[in-house]
């Protein structure tokens, strides 16, 4: 009789359980082997990402707003061009002195304001455009108080003409009076001569008894009157004679009026200049901060700078300034520049002040103590920097070595 093995009871000899345990143990060792493999892969990926910074990683940082190395005070993944605080410069730079700076025209940017005394005048016309080159004294803008000031000049000019005419009139009147006085004196002297002759004849006649005493007395009175007329004419003539106090006083008053009118005209001409905004020096128009019809802003209506030679103002941290000397070679770099700029240190400030050139890092020290250092760019670098006034840049000073 044939027996079906599936219906028979099977004895557990332990061989099946042993096989299952071996399989489970093998799976457990496989999982533990994956842990170091995964860690090695992550570490290798991190190093490759830090070194190459692929586009995907950059997109991730741009999207999340995170910055490489932002979690430490001394990031190893940040390039020297991205250093934004003076403290980081002090830590990273051991040879060169690196600082934040800005590109400026020679002498810095001038904010041209309205003339003193322009009051509340508004802009009537702007004669320049951005990028135009102007000379010292050129009219940059005209204010709307020009017609009023021109009327004041016309009025002062008319007053001067009246004063000058009055002076001429006074001089002519004195000359005419002088001639009249001279003629009156001549008439009086002629009458006196006739009276004296008549008196001499009457005296002879009286002595001979030919004439009466009454007639003689009348002739004496006439002679005396003519003498008094001569004296009066002489006194009148002396009033109009050259150098007399009367004539000098009249002419002096007229001349003083002319001088006062000239002074008023000069004042009116000076006030007329208040209607014009002029260039204080030769340079290039960098910006126009106002439009026609507006009141000039308090911080200046036109920005002017001498871009014929550009410079760089760097703010060197106070702990590093001792390493900087005049003549040190300098390299200036910025993302907007097609190539680095070259120059030398030309001046070092004498005061330690607060940092004014700020980076975009909100955690940067805004109360750093710095010293201003001026760098003069060479001709080629100056031409490249003409279009980048106030551009923030990284300044690398090769301290201790001059060109």
Secondary structure as GFF3:
##gff-version 3
##sequence-region A 1 403
A	DSSP	three_ten_helix	5	7	.	.	.	ID=ss1
A	DSSP	alpha_helix	15	52	.	.	.	ID=ss2
A	DSSP	alpha_helix	55	64	.	.	.	ID=ss3
A	DSSP	three_ten_helix	80	82	.	.	.	ID=ss4
A	DSSP	alpha_helix	86	92	.	.	.	ID=ss5
A	DSSP	beta_strand	97	112	.	.	.	ID=ss6
A	DSSP	beta_strand	123	126	.	.	.	ID=ss7
A	DSSP	beta_strand	133	134	.	.	.	ID=ss8
A	DSSP	beta_strand	139	143	.	.	.	ID=ss9
A	DSSP	alpha_helix	146	207	.	.	.	ID=ss10
A	DSSP	alpha_helix	213	240	.	.	.	ID=ss11
A	DSSP	alpha_helix	245	272	.	.	.	ID=ss12
A	DSSP	three_ten_helix	273	275	.	.	.	ID=ss13
A	DSSP	beta_strand	276	278	.	.	.	ID=ss14
A	DSSP	beta_strand	283	288	.	.	.	ID=ss15
A	DSSP	beta_strand	302	317	.	.	.	ID=ss16
A	DSSP	three_ten_helix	321	323	.	.	.	ID=ss17
A	DSSP	beta_strand	328	333	.	.	.	ID=ss18
A	DSSP	beta_strand	341	348	.	.	.	ID=ss19
A	DSSP	beta_strand	353	354	.	.	.	ID=ss20
A	DSSP	beta_strand	369	377	.	.	.	ID=ss21
A	DSSP	alpha_helix	379	385	.	.	.	ID=ss22
A	DSSP	beta_strand	392	402	.	.	.	ID=ss23
###
